[in-house]
Structure formats: structure tokens, C-alpha cells
Amino acid sequence: MDLKSLSGSSRGAVLDHSLASQEELVPTNYDPKSWPLGRKWLVMGITSWLCLVSPLASSMFAPATSLMNAEFRNDDETLTTFTVSFFILGYVVGSLIAAPLSEQYGRKVILDIATAIFAIWQLACALAPDITSLLIFRIFAGLGGSACLSIGGGIVSDLFDSSERGTATAVFALGPLLGPVIGPIIGGFLSQAAGWRWIYWLLLILGGLTLLLQIFVSRETNLRIILARKHAFEGRPRRWWHRFDWYRSIDIDDAGGHKGVNLTQSMLRPWKFIFTSPITGIVCLYSGFVYGLLYLLLTTITNVFRQNYHWSIGISGLSYIGIGIGFMLGVVLIGGTSDRVMAKHTKLNNNVAVPEVRLKICVYFSFLIPISFFWYGWSANEHAFWLAPITGLVCFGLGMIGIFLPVQTYMIDAFPEYAASSTAALASSRNVAGTFLPLAGPYLYKAIGLGWGNTLLGFIALILIPAPYLIAK
């Protein structure tokens, strides 16, 4: 069968069936989908923890930028914004490198190396002598922190069948979404009490402990890598250090049956997803805009509440709780219903799963994005009671989860064998928006005010509402 002639969802179903056929011949202790539930969720839990610590580093510094500016005598607003968003620029590059490498050499070894890079560059940030050095160090820290976000989708695909991926994706997505919200709360109080450099000392400690957990507790989950390493050991003595998730990289067959996938082709695969699959391109564009709005809020909320409500640096960090509450509500709603809706549709469709079913719920949640910006912008502009703008942020968090979780699960379902690369395409495109859209925030609010600035962003989100509907169709 020619896979190139099939649509994205049909190709995903065929590849899923092909992998399932392979797994029937694999002993239970080798096949990640047949592992005990406790082991699967242990590996998934470590991945989710990695995905919490990394985004934590992306935004924890946001409330402390005024302290950094005072030390480095910086008054350039663009440079100040870049000290936060440049970490996300590292995500853009790192996601496109790590995901294809994980499909070629295994998930675990790439995560081990990337986590070590993430921890080392936190030390560099803590000792940064000037703002230019800090910007460069933040990019390299983002490179290391990006791997878990792109490889995580592949791990979900490795461990869980399509009927279980909705819940697993919700758990996996908790870290990338809660991390940027929890970060400023911790960073605000910590920098106020001990100075902005202690943010990076804390991240160094967290990164070091996470690295130990990743190296000694996590396991390799890529079935093709496990099978290839098992084959490499046949007829040879094996020692305790020759675990299949620690063993050297070996050549494996790709989906077309060709030996030794070209590394360049692997690196280009996420770009192919973006530019040769129209649905993937539209998904990346829409989710990228929404993700950019998140980081625009993360880089401006502190100043809004400090100036309009005269809160301290530490207390202003608590304003991010509104987005966090919305995220948690969204995870409960989507995580609890996505798999049931998918299972019901599959049963009615002669037991054939259609990944696009996941996207239909996005249409309803997409309305919350423009509503939240109208609500937050005008209530903060008119100095309404502080609970009013924070409630608007709750709506944004709920709407964002209602878009992100179905989109991410769809990408994993549609391209199961290359789930890491498809997730990397999604992650890199949205991180481009997360890097550069926040730069518009201060100038936009200064030019037309907080109310009209957020109204403009709300109208753009309103125009884009048909996007998820068209994608689902």
C-alpha cells in the first residue's frame, strides 16, 4: 500500500495498525503498550514533570525583570521582553532537532542529553555578567528545555492506544500549560526576597534533580528502537549496563522499509508536516496565534497589576492564578470527555477511529478567546475590582486548553509513528509566535491603551474562530 496516497487520518490509521501488528510479535516486557499500568504512568509522570520544569523556566523570570534592569542599568523595553521570550526562541530550534533524533536514536538518550543542557545553562544564567550574556544563555537553556515538549507526544503514542490518548495527552499537557503560570508566582516572591539571580539557582537545583530522575528511573519507549536493540543483542552476551534504553544507537528501518534513515531527512520531517500537509499548517497557524497571546499576557500582566492596582512584585505574580484556574478546569473537562467521545464515534463508525473527531470540540472553546480579551482588557483599563480582570483570564485559560488538547491529541492520532515530529511541528510553530508576539504588547498598549489594545487582539481571535471548524470538516 502506498502511504503517500492516503490522507493524514487514513495514513495514521494504517500506521497504527502496522505498529499493532509488530507489537503482537513482541514479548510483553519489551512492548511499551503492554507494560504494567504503573510503569507506563511512571514514565509518563517523569515526562510530564520535565514538561513542567522547562516551561517554569520560561516565565519565572517575568516578574523580576525590573530588578534585572536596575542591576544592568537597562531601560530598553524590547530587551526586557526578550529576556523572557528568548527562552522560547530556543524552543523553536530545539524542538525541530530533538524530535527527529528521538525517532532515529530513541527517546531516552535525547531527553537525557537535553535535560543536562537545560540544567547547565541555568548555572550560566545565574552568573550572567550583563544583559547580552543573559539573552544568549537563555536561548541555550531553551534549546535543552525544548526536547521534552516535542518528544512527549511521541512518548504518549508509544505508551497508549488511541482510546487512551486523550487522558494521557491531558496529563502530558499539564506541565507546558501550568509551568508558565506557576513560574511568575514563584519568581515574584523569590526575586523580591532574595534577588533575581536566585530564580536561576532554584532552576539549577530543579534541573539537576530532574536529570537524575530522567537518567536512572525513566525508560526507552520507542518500540522500533527497542526491537532493533533487542535484535542487536541476539547471540551476544549482555551485561547489566546493556539495557535497551542505554545501549548505543543502531540502524533501524523507516516506515518505507529502507535501512538507516538519513539524518537530514529526519531533521526535515517536522517542516514537511507544516508545509506539505494543509491541515497541519492551519492547525499550527491557529494554535501558534493563541500560544503567542499567552506569552503576551505573561510578559505584560505583572506591569498591568503593578501600575493599575499598585501591587508589589510578589503579589502581582498571583494574578497569573486566573489563567491557571482556567487551565485546570479545561484539563478536567477535556481530559474527562475526549476519550469517551472518540470511543463512541469509533463504535458508530464500524470500529474505525477518525482523528478529526477530536477537533470538533475546539469550535466551542475558541469563542472564549476573544471574550476573555474583551473582558480582561476593559476591566483592567477601567480599574474595576481586581477579581474582574482575573476572571477574564480564567476564560482565556479555559479556551486555550479547549483548543490545545484536542489539537495535540489529533496530531498524535493522525501520525502515530512520527508523533514526535508532528508534535515538534506544532511546538516549533507556536513557539515562534510565543517569541515575537509578546514584543507587540508594550507598544500596542502604549499606543491605543489597555482596553482597545486587547479589543484589537480579541477581534483577530474572533476572525480566526472558523479555523477549527474548517479543520474538523
C-alpha positions as CSV (number, residue, x, y, z in Angstrom):
1,M,0.0,0.0,0.0
2,D,1.3,3.5,-0.9
3,L,1.1,5.5,2.3
4,K,1.7,8.8,0.4
5,S,-1.6,8.4,-1.4
6,L,-3.6,8.3,1.8
7,S,-5.0,11.3,3.8
8,G,-3.4,12.2,7.1
9,S,-6.0,10.4,9.2
10,S,-6.1,7.3,7.0
11,R,-2.3,7.1,6.9
12,G,-2.4,7.4,10.7
13,A,-4.9,4.5,11.0
14,V,-2.7,2.3,8.7
15,L,0.5,3.1,10.5
16,D,-1.2,2.4,13.9
17,H,-2.4,-0.9,12.5
18,S,1.1,-1.7,11.2
19,L,2.6,-0.9,14.6
20,A,0.0,-3.0,16.3
21,S,0.8,-5.9,14.1
22,Q,4.5,-5.6,15.0
23,E,3.6,-5.5,18.7
24,E,1.8,-8.8,18.6
25,L,5.2,-10.5,18.0
26,V,7.0,-8.6,20.8
27,P,7.3,-10.1,24.3
28,T,5.3,-8.2,26.9
29,N,8.3,-6.8,28.8
30,Y,9.6,-5.2,25.6
31,D,6.3,-3.7,24.2
32,P,5.7,-0.3,26.0
33,K,1.9,-0.6,25.3
34,S,1.8,-3.9,27.2
35,W,3.8,-2.7,30.2
36,P,2.0,-2.7,33.6
37,L,-0.1,0.4,34.0
38,G,2.1,1.6,36.9
39,R,5.3,1.5,34.8
40,K,3.6,3.3,31.9
41,W,2.3,6.1,34.2
42,L,5.7,6.3,35.9
43,V,7.4,7.1,32.6
44,M,4.6,9.4,31.6
45,G,4.8,11.1,35.0
46,I,8.6,11.8,34.6
47,T,7.9,13.2,31.1
48,S,5.1,15.4,32.5
49,W,7.4,16.6,35.3
50,L,10.1,17.5,32.7
51,C,7.4,19.4,30.8
52,L,6.6,21.4,34.0
53,V,10.1,22.3,35.0
54,S,11.1,23.6,31.5
55,P,8.2,26.0,30.9
56,L,8.6,27.0,34.5
57,A,11.9,28.4,33.5
58,S,10.4,30.2,30.5
59,S,8.2,32.6,32.6
60,M,9.6,32.5,36.2
61,F,11.8,35.5,35.3
62,A,9.0,37.7,34.1
63,P,8.1,39.5,37.4
64,A,11.8,40.0,38.2
65,T,12.8,42.0,35.0
66,S,12.6,45.3,36.8
67,L,15.2,44.1,39.3
68,M,17.4,42.9,36.5
69,N,17.0,46.2,34.7
70,A,18.1,48.1,37.8
71,E,21.3,46.0,38.1
72,F,22.2,46.2,34.5
73,R,21.0,49.8,34.0
74,N,18.7,48.8,31.2
75,D,15.8,51.0,30.1
76,D,15.0,49.3,26.7
77,E,11.6,47.7,26.8
78,T,12.4,45.4,23.8
79,L,15.4,44.0,25.5
80,T,13.4,43.5,28.7
81,T,10.8,41.5,26.8
82,F,13.5,39.5,25.0
83,T,14.9,38.3,28.3
84,V,11.7,36.4,28.8
85,S,10.8,35.4,25.2
86,F,14.3,34.4,24.0
87,F,13.9,31.3,26.1
88,I,11.0,30.3,23.7
89,L,13.2,31.0,20.7
90,G,15.4,28.2,22.0
91,Y,12.3,26.0,22.0
92,V,11.7,26.7,18.3
93,V,15.1,25.4,17.2
94,G,15.4,22.7,19.8
95,S,12.0,21.1,19.0
96,L,12.9,20.7,15.4
97,I,16.2,18.9,16.3
98,A,15.2,16.8,19.3
99,A,12.0,15.1,17.9
100,P,13.5,13.6,14.7
101,L,16.6,12.5,16.7
102,S,14.3,10.7,19.2
103,E,12.8,8.7,16.3
104,Q,16.2,7.8,15.0
105,Y,18.2,7.1,18.2
106,G,15.5,6.7,20.9
107,R,13.5,9.0,23.2
108,K,15.5,8.5,26.4
109,V,19.0,9.3,25.3
110,I,17.9,12.5,23.7
111,L,16.0,13.5,26.8
112,D,19.0,12.7,29.0
113,I,21.3,14.9,27.0
114,A,18.7,17.7,26.6
115,T,17.9,17.8,30.3
116,A,21.7,18.1,31.1
117,I,22.0,21.0,28.7
118,F,19.0,22.7,30.3
119,A,20.5,22.4,33.8
120,I,24.0,23.6,32.8
121,W,22.7,26.8,31.2
122,Q,20.7,27.7,34.3
123,L,24.0,28.0,36.1
124,A,25.3,30.3,33.3
125,C,22.1,32.5,33.7
126,A,22.6,32.7,37.4
127,L,26.2,34.1,36.8
128,A,25.4,36.3,33.8
129,P,27.6,39.4,33.9
130,D,25.3,41.5,31.6
131,I,22.0,41.5,29.8
132,T,23.5,40.4,26.5
133,S,25.0,37.3,28.1
134,L,21.7,36.6,29.8
135,L,19.9,36.7,26.5
136,I,22.4,34.2,24.9
137,F,22.3,31.9,27.9
138,R,18.5,31.9,27.9
139,I,18.4,30.7,24.3
140,F,20.7,27.7,25.1
141,A,18.7,26.9,28.2
142,G,15.6,26.9,25.9
143,L,17.3,24.5,23.5
144,G,17.8,22.0,26.3
145,G,14.3,22.5,27.7
146,S,12.6,22.1,24.4
147,A,13.2,18.3,23.9
148,C,10.6,17.1,26.5
149,L,7.8,19.2,24.8
150,S,8.3,17.8,21.4
151,I,9.3,14.2,22.4
152,G,6.4,14.0,24.9
153,G,3.9,13.5,22.1
154,G,5.9,10.5,20.9
155,I,6.0,9.0,24.3
156,V,2.2,9.3,24.6
157,S,1.9,7.5,21.3
158,D,4.5,4.8,22.4
159,L,2.7,4.0,25.6
160,F,-1.0,4.4,25.0
161,D,-3.6,3.3,22.3
162,S,-5.8,5.8,20.6
163,S,-8.6,5.1,23.0
164,E,-6.4,6.2,26.0
165,R,-4.5,9.1,24.4
166,G,-7.0,11.8,25.4
167,T,-6.4,11.3,29.1
168,A,-2.6,10.8,28.6
169,T,-2.3,13.9,26.5
170,A,-4.2,15.9,29.1
171,V,-1.6,14.8,31.8
172,F,1.3,15.5,29.4
173,A,-0.1,19.0,28.6
174,L,-0.5,20.0,32.2
175,G,3.2,20.8,32.5
176,P,3.6,23.0,29.4
177,L,0.5,25.0,30.4
178,L,0.8,25.2,34.1
179,G,4.5,25.8,34.2
180,P,4.3,29.3,32.6
181,V,1.6,30.2,35.1
182,I,3.2,28.8,38.3
183,G,6.6,30.3,37.3
184,P,5.8,34.0,37.7
185,I,4.1,33.3,41.1
186,I,7.2,31.7,42.5
187,G,9.6,34.1,40.7
188,G,7.8,37.2,42.0
189,F,8.1,36.2,45.7
190,L,11.6,34.7,45.3
191,S,13.1,37.7,43.5
192,Q,11.6,40.1,45.9
193,A,13.0,38.2,48.9
194,A,16.4,37.1,47.5
195,G,17.1,38.8,44.2
196,W,16.5,37.8,40.6
197,R,19.6,35.6,40.4
198,W,18.1,33.2,42.9
199,I,15.5,32.3,40.3
200,Y,18.2,30.6,38.3
201,W,19.8,28.9,41.3
202,L,16.4,27.4,42.0
203,L,16.1,26.2,38.4
204,L,19.6,24.7,38.6
205,I,18.6,22.7,41.6
206,L,15.3,21.5,40.0
207,G,17.1,20.8,36.7
208,G,19.8,18.7,38.4
209,L,17.3,16.6,40.4
210,T,15.2,16.1,37.3
211,L,18.2,15.0,35.4
212,L,18.9,12.2,37.9
213,L,15.3,11.1,37.8
214,Q,15.3,11.0,34.0
215,I,18.6,9.1,33.7
216,F,18.0,6.4,36.4
217,V,14.2,6.0,36.5
218,S,12.8,6.7,33.0
219,R,12.8,4.1,30.3
220,E,13.0,3.9,26.5
221,T,9.6,3.8,24.9
222,N,10.2,3.8,21.1
223,L,9.2,0.3,20.0
224,R,11.3,0.3,16.9
225,I,14.4,1.3,18.9
226,I,13.7,-1.4,21.5
227,L,13.2,-4.1,18.8
228,A,16.3,-3.1,16.9
229,R,18.4,-3.1,20.1
230,K,17.0,-6.5,21.1
231,H,18.0,-7.8,17.6
232,A,21.5,-6.3,18.1
233,F,21.9,-8.4,21.3
234,E,20.8,-11.7,19.8
235,G,23.6,-14.3,20.1
236,R,25.8,-12.0,22.2
237,P,26.5,-11.9,26.0
238,R,24.7,-9.0,27.6
239,R,25.7,-7.2,30.8
240,W,23.7,-5.1,33.2
241,W,24.8,-1.9,31.6
242,H,23.5,-3.0,28.2
243,R,19.9,-2.1,29.0
244,F,17.9,-1.4,25.8
245,D,17.3,2.2,26.8
246,W,21.0,2.8,27.5
247,Y,22.6,0.9,24.6
248,R,24.3,2.7,21.7
249,S,22.3,3.9,18.7
250,I,21.7,1.4,15.9
251,D,20.3,1.5,12.3
252,I,16.5,0.9,12.1
253,D,14.0,0.5,9.3
254,D,11.8,3.5,8.5
255,A,8.1,3.3,7.5
256,G,9.0,2.5,3.9
257,G,11.3,-0.3,4.9
258,H,14.6,1.4,4.0
259,K,17.6,0.7,6.1
260,G,19.3,3.5,8.0
261,V,17.0,6.6,7.8
262,N,19.0,9.6,6.6
263,L,19.5,12.0,9.4
264,T,18.9,15.1,7.2
265,Q,15.5,13.6,6.2
266,S,14.7,13.1,9.8
267,M,15.5,16.7,10.7
268,L,13.4,18.0,7.8
269,R,10.4,15.9,8.7
270,P,8.7,18.5,11.1
271,W,9.0,21.1,8.3
272,K,7.4,18.7,5.9
273,F,4.4,18.3,8.3
274,I,4.0,22.1,8.3
275,F,4.4,22.8,4.6
276,T,3.1,19.7,2.8
277,S,0.1,18.9,5.0
278,P,-2.5,21.7,4.7
279,I,-4.4,20.7,7.8
280,T,-1.2,20.6,9.8
281,G,-0.2,24.0,8.5
282,I,-3.6,25.5,9.5
283,V,-3.5,23.8,13.0
284,C,0.0,25.2,13.6
285,L,-1.0,28.7,12.5
286,Y,-4.1,28.9,14.7
287,S,-2.6,27.3,17.8
288,G,0.5,29.4,17.3
289,F,-1.5,32.6,17.5
290,V,-3.3,31.5,20.7
291,Y,0.0,30.5,22.2
292,G,1.5,33.9,21.3
293,L,-1.4,35.5,23.1
294,L,-0.5,33.5,26.2
295,Y,3.1,34.8,26.3
296,L,1.9,38.3,25.5
297,L,-0.2,38.1,28.7
298,L,2.7,36.5,30.7
299,T,5.0,39.4,29.8
300,T,2.6,42.2,30.5
301,I,0.2,41.1,33.3
302,T,2.8,42.0,36.1
303,N,3.1,45.6,34.9
304,V,-0.7,45.9,34.5
305,F,-1.4,44.9,38.1
306,R,1.6,46.9,39.5
307,Q,0.6,50.1,37.7
308,N,-3.2,49.9,37.8
309,Y,-3.7,48.2,41.1
310,H,-0.4,49.2,42.8
311,W,0.5,45.6,43.8
312,S,4.0,44.6,44.8
313,I,6.2,42.4,42.6
314,G,5.4,39.3,44.7
315,I,1.6,39.9,45.0
316,S,1.4,40.8,41.2
317,G,2.6,37.3,40.5
318,L,-0.6,36.0,42.0
319,S,-2.5,37.5,39.1
320,Y,-1.4,34.6,37.0
321,I,-3.6,32.3,39.1
322,G,-6.6,33.2,36.9
323,I,-5.0,31.6,33.8
324,G,-4.0,28.6,35.9
325,I,-7.6,28.0,37.2
326,G,-8.8,28.1,33.6
327,F,-6.2,25.6,32.6
328,M,-7.2,23.2,35.4
329,L,-10.9,23.5,34.5
330,G,-10.1,22.8,30.9
331,V,-8.0,19.7,31.7
332,V,-10.8,18.3,33.7
333,L,-13.4,18.9,31.0
334,I,-11.3,17.8,28.0
335,G,-9.4,15.0,29.7
336,G,-12.6,13.5,31.0
337,T,-14.6,13.6,27.8
338,S,-12.2,13.4,24.8
339,D,-11.6,9.6,25.0
340,R,-15.3,8.9,25.6
341,V,-16.3,10.9,22.6
342,M,-13.7,9.2,20.5
343,A,-14.7,5.8,21.7
344,K,-18.4,6.5,20.9
345,H,-17.7,7.7,17.4
346,T,-15.3,4.8,16.7
347,K,-18.0,2.3,17.7
348,L,-20.6,4.0,15.4
349,N,-18.0,4.1,12.6
350,N,-17.5,0.3,12.4
351,N,-14.6,0.5,14.9
352,V,-12.6,2.8,12.6
353,A,-11.1,5.7,14.5
354,V,-11.1,9.1,12.8
355,P,-8.6,11.5,14.4
356,E,-10.5,14.6,13.2
357,V,-13.3,13.9,15.7
358,R,-11.0,15.3,18.4
359,L,-11.1,18.7,16.7
360,K,-14.8,19.4,16.8
361,I,-14.8,20.5,20.4
362,C,-12.3,23.2,19.6
363,V,-15.0,25.2,17.8
364,Y,-16.9,25.8,21.1
365,F,-13.9,26.7,23.2
366,S,-12.5,29.1,20.5
367,F,-15.2,31.6,21.4
368,L,-13.8,32.0,24.8
369,I,-10.5,33.6,23.5
370,P,-12.0,36.9,22.1
371,I,-14.4,37.1,25.0
372,S,-11.6,36.8,27.5
373,F,-9.6,39.6,25.9
374,F,-12.6,42.0,25.8
375,W,-13.3,41.2,29.4
376,Y,-9.8,41.4,30.7
377,G,-8.8,44.5,28.7
378,W,-11.7,46.8,29.6
379,S,-12.0,45.7,33.2
380,A,-8.3,46.4,33.8
381,N,-8.4,49.6,31.8
382,E,-11.3,51.0,33.9
383,H,-9.6,49.8,37.2
384,A,-12.5,47.6,38.0
385,F,-12.3,45.4,41.1
386,W,-9.2,43.1,40.7
387,L,-11.3,40.0,40.5
388,A,-12.9,41.2,37.3
389,P,-9.8,41.1,35.0
390,I,-8.6,37.9,36.7
391,T,-11.9,36.2,35.8
392,G,-11.3,37.3,32.2
393,L,-8.0,35.5,32.4
394,V,-9.8,32.3,33.7
395,C,-11.8,32.4,30.4
396,F,-8.7,32.6,28.4
397,G,-7.1,29.6,30.2
398,L,-10.2,27.5,29.7
399,G,-10.4,28.5,26.0
400,M,-6.8,27.8,25.4
401,I,-7.0,24.3,26.9
402,G,-10.1,23.6,24.8
403,I,-8.0,24.3,21.7
404,F,-4.7,22.9,22.6
405,L,-5.5,19.5,24.0
406,P,-7.7,18.3,21.1
407,V,-5.2,19.7,18.5
408,Q,-2.3,17.9,20.2
409,T,-4.1,14.6,20.6
410,Y,-5.2,14.9,16.9
411,M,-1.6,15.2,15.7
412,I,-0.6,12.1,17.7
413,D,-3.5,10.1,16.4
414,A,-3.1,11.2,12.8
415,F,0.7,10.4,12.7
416,P,1.3,7.7,15.3
417,E,4.7,6.5,14.0
418,Y,6.1,10.0,13.7
419,A,4.2,11.5,16.7
420,A,7.3,13.3,18.0
421,S,8.0,15.0,14.7
422,S,4.3,16.0,14.2
423,T,4.3,17.4,17.8
424,A,7.5,19.2,17.1
425,A,6.0,20.9,14.1
426,L,3.2,22.1,16.3
427,A,5.5,23.1,19.1
428,S,8.1,25.0,17.0
429,S,5.4,27.0,15.1
430,R,3.6,28.1,18.2
431,N,6.9,29.0,19.9
432,V,7.8,31.3,17.0
433,A,4.6,33.2,17.9
434,G,5.4,32.9,21.6
435,T,8.8,34.6,21.0
436,F,7.8,37.5,18.9
437,L,4.1,38.3,19.5
438,P,4.9,39.5,23.1
439,L,7.1,42.2,21.7
440,A,4.0,43.9,20.4
441,G,2.3,44.1,23.8
442,P,4.0,47.1,25.4
443,Y,3.9,49.2,22.2
444,L,0.3,48.2,21.5
445,Y,-0.9,49.2,25.0
446,K,1.1,52.4,24.9
447,A,-0.3,53.4,21.5
448,I,-4.0,52.7,22.0
449,G,-4.4,51.8,25.6
450,L,-5.1,48.6,27.5
451,G,-8.8,48.4,26.6
452,W,-8.5,49.0,22.9
453,G,-5.3,47.0,22.6
454,N,-6.9,43.9,24.0
455,T,-10.0,44.6,21.9
456,L,-7.9,44.5,18.8
457,L,-6.4,41.2,19.8
458,G,-9.9,39.9,20.6
459,F,-11.2,40.8,17.2
460,I,-8.3,39.0,15.5
461,A,-9.1,35.9,17.6
462,L,-12.8,36.3,16.6
463,I,-11.9,36.3,12.9
464,L,-9.9,33.1,13.4
465,I,-12.8,31.2,15.0
466,P,-13.8,29.5,11.8
467,A,-10.4,27.9,11.5
468,P,-11.0,24.9,13.9
469,Y,-14.4,24.3,12.2
470,L,-12.8,24.2,8.8
471,I,-10.1,21.9,10.1
472,A,-12.6,19.5,11.6
473,K,-14.6,19.4,8.4
